[in-house]
Every structure is written in structure tokens, then in C-alpha cells.
């Protein structure tokens, strides 16, 4: 079994620090994973039913009818919002699978260090254009860039976890880390907001 990188961006600090420090044992995440898979399935099925109903309603009018046009516009809006809900459900599934994978590796007797090394190694090797993990890999890469500036350029060192979380919290796959100045500005704002 090789732990995947699913949802590591969300697990990055809390789970990995817990694994490193041994502060907490991970619970059995199988029921949570199963429930999130069911939730995603329900979101998809519900959205399909609504979309089908809207299409049927629009089809019941003459082509070009203002009401049919309005229904189709609303169906398009619904579809955009529905896709966002599916992505949210996918993120929950990925998170639960990541924790389940980590728990499974620990259950097989892997050391905490091996689990962390494997998960981070898998994530670091994912291409940014990977349809499933590209965004997470990009976020991880940008978090590393921010952490590097924080520790190596600004010479900050702390064991205060809230401060470390604050520094990395605003980093997303789309955060601009193209220059040291932008990263320093991001860190400053994060610490002021934290």
C-alpha cells in the first residue's frame, strides 16, 4: 500500500504535525470516507434530477418562447453552481481517502517518518496539469516557497503552530509567489490577519 496525496493540502499541517509529534492517533476513517462517497453520489443524483426536470420543463414550451428561454438560462446557472457542489464533494472524498490511506499505512507498521516522506514525495512529483492532483501539487509547491522565504529569507523560526498555520493559510493553487517581494507581502498580511 502506498499512501496517496489525496487532500494533503488540507492535511498538511494538522495531520503531519500530529504524526511527527505523536500527539494524536488517527481514528478509523472508513465510515467517514464511505459517508462522503455517499454524499457525493447524492449530490450528483440530485443535480441530475433537477437538471432533467428543468430540461423537460423547457421542452414543454414552443421553441423560442420567452419562458423556455428563461428556464434554459436558469438551468445553465444551476449547472454552474451544481458543478461547484460536485467539486466540493470531491474535495471531501479526497480528504477522507487521504486520512484513510495514512491510517492504513500506519496500521501496516509504517513509521510516521516513512508516511510523511511518502505522502510529500508523491505530492511533490505530481505535475501541475494533473486533472486530480495538479491543484494540490501546485498549492504544496507554493506553500514550500512561502515557508522557504519565511525561514530562510526572513529568518523566522518558531514552534508556535498557530503562527506557522497563519503563514501558510492564505496560500492557494493560484496564489502569486512569482517574486520574493510578493511572498514577503503575503506573509506580512497573513500574520497581520492571523
Secondary structure in CASP SS format (residue, H / E / C, confidence):
PFRMAT SS
TARGET T0000
AUTHOR 0000-0000-0000
METHOD secondary structure of the structure
MODEL  1
X C 1.00
X C 1.00
X C 1.00
X C 1.00
X C 1.00
X C 1.00
X C 1.00
X H 1.00
X H 1.00
X H 1.00
X H 1.00
X C 1.00
X C 1.00
X H 1.00
X H 1.00
X H 1.00
X H 1.00
X H 1.00
X H 1.00
X H 1.00
X H 1.00
X C 1.00
X C 1.00
X C 1.00
X C 1.00
X C 1.00
X C 1.00
X C 1.00
X C 1.00
X H 1.00
X H 1.00
X H 1.00
X H 1.00
X H 1.00
X H 1.00
X H 1.00
X H 1.00
X H 1.00
X H 1.00
X H 1.00
X H 1.00
X H 1.00
X H 1.00
X H 1.00
X H 1.00
X H 1.00
X H 1.00
X H 1.00
X H 1.00
X H 1.00
X H 1.00
X H 1.00
X H 1.00
X H 1.00
X H 1.00
X H 1.00
X H 1.00
X H 1.00
X H 1.00
X C 1.00
X C 1.00
X C 1.00
X C 1.00
X C 1.00
X C 1.00
X H 1.00
X H 1.00
X H 1.00
X H 1.00
X H 1.00
X H 1.00
X H 1.00
X H 1.00
X H 1.00
X H 1.00
X H 1.00
X H 1.00
X H 1.00
X H 1.00
X H 1.00
X H 1.00
X H 1.00
X H 1.00
X H 1.00
X H 1.00
X H 1.00
X H 1.00
X H 1.00
X H 1.00
X H 1.00
X H 1.00
X H 1.00
X H 1.00
X H 1.00
X H 1.00
X H 1.00
X H 1.00
X H 1.00
X H 1.00
X H 1.00
X H 1.00
X H 1.00
X H 1.00
X H 1.00
X H 1.00
X H 1.00
X H 1.00
X C 1.00
X C 1.00
X C 1.00
X C 1.00
X H 1.00
X H 1.00
X H 1.00
X H 1.00
X H 1.00
X H 1.00
X H 1.00
X H 1.00
X H 1.00
X H 1.00
X H 1.00
X H 1.00
X H 1.00
X C 1.00
X C 1.00
X C 1.00
X C 1.00
X C 1.00
X C 1.00
X C 1.00
X C 1.00
X C 1.00
X H 1.00
X H 1.00
X H 1.00
X H 1.00
X H 1.00
X H 1.00
X H 1.00
X H 1.00
X H 1.00
X H 1.00
X H 1.00
X H 1.00
X H 1.00
X H 1.00
X H 1.00
X H 1.00
X H 1.00
X H 1.00
X H 1.00
X H 1.00
X C 1.00
X C 1.00
X C 1.00
X C 1.00
X C 1.00
X C 1.00
X C 1.00
X H 1.00
X H 1.00
X H 1.00
X H 1.00
X H 1.00
X H 1.00
X H 1.00
X H 1.00
X H 1.00
X C 1.00
X C 1.00
X C 1.00
X C 1.00
X C 1.00
X C 1.00
X C 1.00
X C 1.00
X C 1.00
X C 1.00
X H 1.00
X H 1.00
X H 1.00
X H 1.00
X H 1.00
X H 1.00
X H 1.00
X H 1.00
X H 1.00
X H 1.00
X H 1.00
X H 1.00
X H 1.00
X H 1.00
X C 1.00
END
